[in-house]
Amino acid sequence: MKVSVVVITYNWPGALERVLEGLARQTELPYEVIIADDGSRPDTAALIARISPTFPVPLRHQWQEDHGFRAARARNRGIASSRGDYIILLDGDMLVHPSFIADHLMLAERGYFLQGGRLKATPAESQRLLAGGKPVFAPWCRANFDEFDGTKRLYAFRAPWLARWKSRSRNGGRVMSCNMSFWRDDLLRVNGFDERMEGYGAEDRELAARLENAGLRRRPLKWCALAVHLWHDSRSPPDVDDMSLPNNRLFFATRNEGIRWCERGINQHVDLLGDGDRAA
């Protein structure tokens, strides 16, 4: 199976370099890595140009102009240009375990998409990692285990047999596109992310809702596919029930009306698609 890893980034080449170092050391290498760039300055392109010649698999850069937070569009461009059978989405500030790709493949199954988590590194630990330190994947690692969207201490180590048992859970956990995977043709079938969703929040939940409306189930990744999320200043997550926010209105419409297809998605990038997989 060919795996395409789509890494989203924006103006943090130091973190992206550490991410790429981890992907280059995987026990099972991907077919390709695509950088979905939401408008970074030229130093990100320079980093990719420097790394590409010695990277163990094709490393490609899909850049778009900076017109604010447009993660949905950036990821769609990465997915459209991919040529793998299976897509792993990863944020450009996530340092992965050496078996990260192998773990996604271990639990990949038709009819499912996978939801991983993240260990949220402390500021001091993040500085150590950015300086070249190795990530620690263990319950005693320096992470903010009390944060609601981080991996709990219980899950902070790799145990494949526990991962296989947990994957049968009915609850996929919180939707987070920082660590998810899908069959590529499933993403094409629902037209990928909804590009009407600009600004931070809900674009990943909305995609998950459409996939579920199309009959897929979300499978949790616990005790596997581990990744450390580097600390950085971040905005507060929007209130998921605030109906004054356009993204929330789109999400609730998708969930309540059983919508499977978005009108503005991967089909906006037919120039990047391969032969035979044109989005309708």
C-alpha positions, -999 to +999 in steps of 0.1 A: +000+000+000+013+035-009+011+060+019+011+097+014+018+119+045+003+154+041+019+178+066+003+212+071+026+241+080+027+279+084+058+299+092+076+276+115+104+259+096+123+250+127+095+228+138+089+214+103+125+203+101+122+183+133+089+168+119+106+158+087+135+142+106+111+119+123+093+110+091+127+101+075+134+076+103+102+056+102+103+018+104+080+018+074+086+047+051+058+065+033+055+066-005+058+104-004+056+134+019+037+165+008+040+198+026+006+216+026+017+252+031-009+278+042+012+307+030+046+306+047+075+329+040+103+319+017+124+303+045+100+273+045+106+267+008+143+271+013+142+244+040+123+220+018+147+226-011+177+219+012+162+187+026+147+172-006+178+159-023+187+136+007+152+128+019+145+091+016+112+095-003+098+122-026+092+155-007+069+180-024+058+215-015+022+227-022+022+264-013-008+288-014-009+326-008-014+338+028-050+350+031-055+341+067-062+306+081-072+284+052-062+250+065-090+233+046-078+246+013-041+238+020-049+202+030-071+197+000-043+208-023-020+183-005-046+155-008-053+163-045-016+162-054-010+130-035-006+097-054-008+072-025-037+049-017-038+060+019-035+095+034-021+104+068-027+140+079-001+155+103+005+189+117+038+206+111+045+208+149+041+171+157+072+149+162+063+113+156+073+079+170+095+058+147+065+034+142+040+062+136+033+052+099+034+015+107+008+019+134-016+038+111-012+009+086-016-017+113-052-005+120-062+007+085-093-011+073-119-004+047-149+013+061-129+032+087-109+063+092-084+067+121-081+093+148-048+096+166-039+119+196-009+140+207+013+144+237+014+181+245+050+190+253+057+216+280+075+248+269+108+236+283+105+202+266+096+219+233+128+240+235+148+208+241+131+191+211+136+221+188+173+221+197+175+185+184+166+164+215+148+131+210+111+128+218+102+107+248+072+084+244+065+073+280+042+082+309+070+101+325+077+124+295+074+161+301+039+168+288+008+187+298-014+156+306-040+178+322-050+195+290-083+184+276-072+178+240-039+160+248-031+123+252-037+110+288-007+097+307-023+062+305-018+062+267+016+077+266+035+046+255+034+022+226+016-012+231+004-027+198-017-054+214-036-028+235-039-006+204-057-034+185-080-040+214-089-003+219-094+001+182-127-018+185-141+009+207-173+025+194-160+060+204-134+076+181-126+103+206-122+140+199-117+149+162-083+164+156-068+166+121-033+169+135-031+131+135-057+113+113-057+089+084-080+079+056-083+059+024-077+085-004-108+074-024-130+079+007-118+116+009-125+120-029-159+105-024-169+133+000-148+160-018-123+165+011-124+195+034-151+222+029-132+252+017-160+276+028-146+270+063-120+297+067-106+308+101-098+285+130-121+257+140-146+229+130-132+221+095-120+187+108-152+179+127-172+188+096-152+164+074-155+136+099-193+142+100-196+139+062-175+107+062-197+092+089-228+103+069-213+084+040-212+052+061-177+052+075-167+048+111-140+065+131-115+043+149-094+055+178-056+052+179-045+046+215-012+032+226+001+036+190+007+063+163+023+085+191+033+121+184+046+149+206+030+183+199+054+212+203+043+240+226+035+274+211+012+303+218-022+294+205-056+309+202-084+297+225-106+271+207-139+286+196-171+277+214-184+247+195-220+257+203-217+293+192-240+295+162-228+330+153-197+314+139-200+304+103-179+273+106-201+260+134-233+266+113-218+246+085-208+218+108-242+215+124-259+216+090-237+187+079-245+167+110-282+174+112-290+172+075-269+141+067-247+160+041-221+138+025-206+161-002-193+197+000-196+219-031-162+236-026-136+209-019-110+189-037-129+195-069-115+231-068-081+216-076-086+194-106-053+205-120-036+186-092-055+154-094-042+123-112-059+106-141-088+085-131-096+102-097-113+134-107-136+146-080-171+151-095 
